Amino acid sequence: MLLNSSVRLVKSSELGDHVELGEVLDSIIHGDCVDVLKRLPSNVVDMVFFDPPYFLQLPRGKRLVRWGVRTLVESPEEYWDIFSSFEEYDRFIASCLAEVRRVMKPNATIWAIGTYHNIFRIGRIMQDLGFWILNDVIWFKVNPMPNWLGVRFTNATETLIWAVRDRDSKKYTFNKEAARNYCYKDWGKKLAYNVWRIPICSGAERLKDERGKRLHPTQKPEELMERIITISTKPGDLILDPMAGVGTTGVVAKRLGRHFIMIEKDERYVSAALNRILAIPPSKPS
């Protein structure tokens, strides 16, 4: 369904078995990521942001209470983060990444993000599939969620794996000066460090549901996506986010003059992503 020149909402049931790129360019596709990925053409994507479930493995039925004030902590786990075993999780990740790799151009790059719960498994699967890792980047959250129980370190980081499709991939995009400028902002030194100081999503940027609760437990800050897109893509490039959540990738891609394809199965998130992109003012002719 064509909404306007900035974004299209497409249901996976409307797509054929073999999709032409023009059918889904600058679109949010409501459907299962693996199912949709299998229908996309090969060798078309310039960059991928891969933000899968973290498989937090929280105990069922256990409530987390803030020590001292005795109020409940809102759980970060949702239905889509629940798997029966590491084996099931690994199969899911591998099936997604295999299709992601197929749709990437030979010089495309991928950013995979996760916590200590899953990022090491993702890294192994990526290497097994043939991806070649360029860097790991540590996102240092300057305002992390507190560790209420006090039985381990406060988790203030997430890890991003930046990789190319193949070991022999050449001429991938790396905007060195942009990377240096961002890190000067972080550390006061103009070196392209692999540690980024960025706050977690909060305030007006954090989307809320009808009850005033956060809509998505791991909504990524626009500042993080701006950095990734600016450093590793060029204007006019095509960015794929196969598990797009509330659409931060598409929002920032649109603002920076990149094309996007987002896939998301949760109708609440699809609606939120659509509204965010429709709210972006149209760019003025140069």
C-alpha positions as CSV (number, residue, x, y, z in Angstrom):
1,M,0.0,0.0,0.0
2,L,1.5,3.4,-1.1
3,L,1.1,6.0,1.6
4,N,3.3,8.8,0.2
5,S,6.6,9.3,-1.4
6,S,8.5,8.8,1.9
7,V,7.3,5.4,3.1
8,R,5.1,2.4,2.1
9,L,3.4,-0.1,4.4
10,V,3.4,-3.6,2.9
11,K,1.9,-6.7,4.3
12,S,4.0,-9.9,3.6
13,S,0.8,-11.6,2.4
14,E,0.7,-9.1,-0.5
15,L,4.1,-10.1,-1.7
16,G,4.9,-12.8,-4.3
17,D,7.5,-15.5,-3.9
18,H,10.1,-13.4,-5.8
19,V,9.9,-9.7,-5.0
20,E,11.3,-6.9,-7.2
21,L,13.3,-4.3,-5.3
22,G,11.0,-1.5,-6.4
23,E,8.1,-3.2,-4.7
24,V,9.7,-2.8,-1.2
25,L,12.0,0.2,-1.5
26,D,11.5,2.7,1.4
27,S,8.9,0.3,3.0
28,I,7.9,-1.2,6.3
29,I,7.0,-4.8,5.7
30,H,4.7,-6.3,8.2
31,G,5.7,-10.0,8.4
32,D,8.1,-12.6,9.6
33,C,11.7,-11.7,8.9
34,V,12.9,-15.0,7.5
35,D,9.8,-15.5,5.4
36,V,10.2,-12.0,3.9
37,L,13.9,-12.2,3.4
38,K,13.6,-15.3,1.3
39,R,11.5,-13.4,-1.2
40,L,13.9,-10.5,-1.6
41,P,16.3,-10.3,-4.5
42,S,20.0,-11.1,-4.0
43,N,22.9,-8.6,-3.9
44,V,20.8,-5.5,-3.4
45,V,21.6,-4.1,0.1
46,D,24.4,-1.8,1.0
47,M,24.2,-2.1,4.8
48,V,22.3,-4.2,7.3
49,F,21.5,-3.3,10.9
50,F,20.8,-6.7,12.7
51,D,19.1,-6.3,16.1
52,P,17.7,-9.7,17.0
53,P,16.1,-10.8,20.3
54,Y,18.7,-11.0,23.0
55,F,17.4,-14.2,24.6
56,L,17.7,-12.9,28.1
57,Q,16.6,-16.2,29.7
58,L,14.8,-14.5,32.6
59,P,13.2,-16.9,35.0
60,R,9.5,-17.4,34.4
61,G,7.1,-15.7,36.8
62,K,9.9,-14.0,38.9
63,R,9.4,-10.3,39.7
64,L,12.4,-7.9,40.0
65,V,11.9,-5.4,42.9
66,R,14.0,-2.3,43.5
67,W,15.8,-2.7,46.7
68,G,14.8,-0.3,49.4
69,V,11.8,1.4,47.7
70,R,10.1,-2.0,46.9
71,T,8.7,-1.0,43.5
72,L,8.7,-3.3,40.5
73,V,11.2,-3.0,37.7
74,E,9.6,-3.2,34.3
75,S,10.9,-6.4,32.6
76,P,12.8,-6.0,29.4
77,E,11.6,-9.4,28.1
78,E,8.8,-9.7,25.6
79,Y,7.2,-12.7,23.9
80,W,9.5,-12.5,21.0
81,D,12.6,-13.0,23.2
82,I,11.5,-16.4,24.5
83,F,13.2,-19.5,23.1
84,S,13.2,-23.0,24.5
85,S,17.0,-23.5,24.2
86,F,20.2,-22.2,22.9
87,E,19.9,-24.6,20.0
88,E,16.5,-23.1,19.0
89,Y,17.9,-19.6,19.3
90,D,21.0,-20.5,17.2
91,R,18.8,-22.0,14.5
92,F,16.7,-18.8,14.3
93,I,19.8,-16.5,14.2
94,A,21.5,-18.7,11.5
95,S,18.4,-18.8,9.3
96,C,18.1,-15.0,9.5
97,L,21.8,-14.3,8.8
98,A,22.0,-16.7,5.9
99,E,19.3,-14.8,4.1
100,V,20.7,-11.5,5.1
101,R,24.1,-12.4,3.7
102,R,22.4,-13.4,0.4
103,V,20.7,-10.1,-0.1
104,M,23.9,-8.1,0.7
105,K,26.0,-6.7,-2.1
106,P,29.6,-8.0,-2.2
107,N,30.9,-4.8,-0.6
108,A,28.0,-4.4,1.9
109,T,28.6,-4.4,5.6
110,I,26.5,-5.5,8.5
111,W,26.2,-4.3,12.1
112,A,25.0,-6.9,14.6
113,I,24.2,-5.7,18.1
114,G,23.6,-7.6,21.4
115,T,24.5,-8.0,25.0
116,Y,26.6,-10.6,26.8
117,H,23.6,-12.9,26.6
118,N,23.8,-13.4,22.9
119,I,26.5,-11.5,21.1
120,F,29.1,-14.2,21.4
121,R,26.8,-16.8,19.8
122,I,25.9,-14.3,17.0
123,G,29.6,-13.8,16.3
124,R,30.3,-17.5,16.0
125,I,27.3,-18.0,13.7
126,M,28.4,-15.1,11.5
127,Q,31.9,-16.5,11.1
128,D,30.5,-20.0,10.4
129,L,28.4,-18.5,7.6
130,G,31.4,-16.7,6.0
131,F,31.1,-13.2,7.3
132,W,34.4,-11.4,7.9
133,I,34.5,-9.3,11.1
134,L,36.1,-5.9,10.8
135,N,35.6,-4.6,14.3
136,D,33.7,-4.9,17.5
137,V,32.4,-1.6,18.8
138,I,31.5,-1.1,22.4
139,W,28.4,1.1,23.0
140,F,29.0,2.6,26.5
141,K,25.7,3.7,27.9
142,V,26.3,6.8,29.9
143,N,23.0,6.4,31.6
144,P,22.5,2.6,32.1
145,M,19.7,0.9,34.0
146,P,20.8,0.4,37.6
147,N,21.7,-3.0,38.9
148,W,19.0,-3.2,41.6
149,L,20.0,-6.5,43.1
150,G,23.6,-5.6,43.7
151,V,24.9,-9.1,43.0
152,R,27.0,-8.3,39.8
153,F,28.4,-5.4,37.9
154,T,25.9,-2.9,36.4
155,N,25.7,-3.8,32.7
156,A,26.5,-0.5,30.9
157,T,27.5,-1.7,27.5
158,E,26.3,-3.4,24.4
159,T,28.5,-4.8,21.7
160,L,28.2,-4.2,18.0
161,I,29.9,-6.5,15.5
162,W,30.8,-4.8,12.2
163,A,31.5,-7.2,9.4
164,V,31.6,-7.6,5.6
165,R,29.9,-10.3,3.6
166,D,33.1,-12.2,2.7
167,R,36.8,-12.2,3.7
168,D,37.6,-10.9,0.2
169,S,35.1,-8.1,0.2
170,K,36.6,-4.9,-1.1
171,K,35.7,-1.2,-1.2
172,Y,33.2,-1.2,1.6
173,T,32.2,2.2,2.9
174,F,34.1,3.6,5.9
175,N,33.8,7.4,6.4
176,K,37.0,7.8,8.5
177,E,36.6,11.5,9.1
178,A,33.0,11.0,10.4
179,A,34.3,8.3,12.7
180,R,37.0,10.5,14.0
181,N,34.7,13.4,14.6
182,Y,32.2,11.3,16.6
183,C,35.0,10.0,18.8
184,Y,36.4,13.5,19.3
185,K,33.0,14.3,20.7
186,D,33.2,11.2,23.0
187,W,36.8,11.3,24.2
188,G,38.3,14.6,23.1
189,K,40.8,12.9,20.8
190,K,40.3,12.7,17.0
191,L,40.9,9.0,16.8
192,A,38.4,6.5,15.4
193,Y,38.0,4.6,18.7
194,N,35.8,1.5,18.9
195,V,34.1,2.7,22.1
196,W,31.1,5.1,21.7
197,R,29.6,7.1,24.6
198,I,25.9,7.4,23.8
199,P,22.9,7.6,26.2
200,I,20.1,5.0,26.1
201,C,16.9,6.1,24.6
202,S,14.9,8.2,27.0
203,G,12.7,11.3,27.4
204,A,10.6,12.4,24.5
205,E,12.4,10.0,22.1
206,R,11.2,7.0,24.1
207,L,7.9,5.7,22.7
208,K,5.1,5.0,25.1
209,D,2.0,2.8,24.8
210,E,-1.5,3.8,25.7
211,R,-0.8,3.1,29.3
212,G,2.2,5.3,29.4
213,K,4.6,2.3,29.5
214,R,7.6,2.0,27.2
215,L,6.4,0.5,23.9
216,H,9.6,-1.4,23.1
217,P,12.0,-2.6,25.8
218,T,15.2,-2.1,23.7
219,Q,14.4,0.9,21.5
220,K,17.7,2.1,20.1
221,P,18.6,5.8,20.3
222,E,18.6,7.8,17.1
223,E,22.1,9.0,18.0
224,L,23.5,5.4,17.7
225,M,21.8,4.8,14.3
226,E,23.0,8.2,13.0
227,R,26.6,7.3,13.8
228,I,26.3,3.8,12.2
229,I,24.7,5.1,9.1
230,T,26.9,8.1,8.6
231,I,30.1,6.1,9.1
232,S,29.3,3.1,6.9
233,T,26.9,4.3,4.1
234,K,26.7,6.9,1.4
235,P,23.7,9.1,0.5
236,G,21.3,7.0,-1.7
237,D,22.5,3.6,-0.2
238,L,19.9,1.0,0.7
239,I,19.8,-0.1,4.4
240,L,18.0,-3.2,5.6
241,D,16.7,-3.8,9.1
242,P,15.1,-7.3,9.2
243,M,13.8,-6.9,12.8
244,A,13.1,-3.3,12.8
245,G,11.2,-2.8,16.1
246,V,9.8,0.7,16.3
247,G,11.7,1.8,13.2
248,T,14.7,3.9,14.4
249,T,16.8,2.6,11.4
250,G,14.2,3.9,8.9
251,V,13.7,7.2,10.7
252,V,17.4,8.0,10.7
253,A,18.0,6.6,7.2
254,K,15.2,8.9,5.8
255,R,16.7,12.0,7.5
256,L,20.1,11.2,6.1
257,G,19.0,10.6,2.6
258,R,19.3,6.8,2.5
259,H,16.8,4.3,1.3
260,F,15.5,1.6,3.6
261,I,13.7,-1.7,3.9
262,M,12.4,-2.6,7.4
263,I,10.7,-5.9,8.3
264,E,8.7,-6.3,11.6
265,K,6.1,-8.8,12.7
266,D,4.6,-7.0,15.7
267,E,1.7,-4.8,14.6
268,R,2.2,-2.3,17.4
269,Y,5.8,-1.7,16.4
270,V,4.9,-1.4,12.7
271,S,2.3,1.3,13.5
272,A,4.8,3.2,15.6
273,A,7.5,3.0,13.0
274,L,5.1,4.2,10.3
275,N,4.0,7.2,12.3
276,R,7.6,8.2,13.1
277,I,8.6,8.2,9.5
278,L,5.4,10.0,8.4
279,A,6.2,12.8,10.9
280,I,9.6,13.6,9.3
281,P,9.3,16.9,7.4
282,P,9.9,16.6,3.7
283,S,13.3,17.6,2.5
284,K,13.5,20.9,0.7
285,P,14.7,20.9,-3.0
286,S,18.3,22.0,-3.3
